[in-house]
Structure formats: C-alpha cells, structure tokens
Amino acid sequence: MGDPKRQRKRFETPRYPWFRGELDAELSVIGQYGLRNKRELWRSRAALSKYRVAARSLLGIPQESREKREKELLKKLSGLGMISETATLDDVLDLSIQDIMERRLQTIVLRKGLASTPQQARQVVTHGHISVGERRITVPGYLVSRGEEETVTYARSSPVSNTSHPLRKSVEAAALKASAGPGLRPREVVERG
C-alpha cells in the first residue's frame, strides 16, 4: 500500500514519442476536443486500453466462466454511452479514443450548446458554471453517463444561469450564425453591420 496522498501516474506515454504521424494525430485530437495537454489524451487512451485488455482477456476464457464478468463490462460501458445496449465484446474491441472523448463533460457541454467553442466549454466547466443533476462538477474530463446526459445544465447558483448573461448571448449568437449557413448572415448582424 502506498501513501493515499501520493498521486500516481494514470497514463502511459507513447512508445515512440517523436513519430510524426503520432504527433499529428495527437494534436488533431487535442485541437478538436480542446484538451489542455497531451496528458489528458494519454489518460483517456489508458482507460480505453484498460477496457480493451479486459475484453481480450474475457475472450480467452471459456464461455461458462466469463458470462458474469462479460455482462458487468458491457453494462458499465453501455451505461457510460460508449457502446449500445446490445453490444458484444467485439464492439468493445472496436472502441476508439473518440468514443471516450465524446463522453467527457467538456464535449457534452459543447454538443448541448452551452458553450460555443471547446475552449469555452472547458472554461465554463472549470469555473463551476455547469452542474450534472444537482451536483456542480468542475472537472472537464468527467465521464458523463447516459442517464446523466439529460441533466447537464448551467448551475442554478451560477451567474451564467441568468438568460441575460453576456456568455449566454454570445453562445446564442454563435449558434444562430452557425445555423444560418456559411454564405448567409443573420438579420441582426446585417442590421448592425
């Protein structure tokens, strides 16, 4: 046993850190999901690896003895929304890093339209303006389960929960601009412009 205060590494670094293809792929994912650094990506990759290793080990044991553990793994991953409820172990092996990234609170906030950019979504979460159910969560990497996804909103006690807050207005304007299409501008922008 170790000291409970000592933090341990929850990720593994790439085997070939200076491989050009790997660097480009990492930077692409970091930019797309607004991650702070590569450690967050590596942490998600380690979690994905853990699930895939568990699935491979279950495939290697006889069917009778693996049923309970297989159901537990599939139930956990379907509860997190990474796989469908009728998935098999082969679907677990097909998981990618994007499947985990799409379940992060930061990404859910962006997809629900509570922020206009991944960086803004991260800022809103870390500043405590987002709640999941009744709990205020300040960790952008929090994995949102399928049941909690509908309860992701602005925190009641946050000033951002007021509809006249400047952040809410800028998010609505960005959504309006995105829905108008690339060549069209919303009426309000044209009148002011």
Secondary structure as GFF3:
##gff-version 3
##sequence-region A 1 193
A	DSSP	alpha_helix	20	33	.	.	.	ID=ss1
A	DSSP	alpha_helix	38	59	.	.	.	ID=ss2
A	DSSP	alpha_helix	63	79	.	.	.	ID=ss3
A	DSSP	alpha_helix	89	93	.	.	.	ID=ss4
A	DSSP	alpha_helix	97	101	.	.	.	ID=ss5
A	DSSP	alpha_helix	105	111	.	.	.	ID=ss6
A	DSSP	alpha_helix	118	126	.	.	.	ID=ss7
A	DSSP	beta_strand	130	132	.	.	.	ID=ss8
A	DSSP	beta_strand	135	136	.	.	.	ID=ss9
A	DSSP	three_ten_helix	149	151	.	.	.	ID=ss10
A	DSSP	beta_strand	152	154	.	.	.	ID=ss11
A	DSSP	three_ten_helix	159	161	.	.	.	ID=ss12
A	DSSP	alpha_helix	166	180	.	.	.	ID=ss13
A	DSSP	alpha_helix	187	192	.	.	.	ID=ss14
###
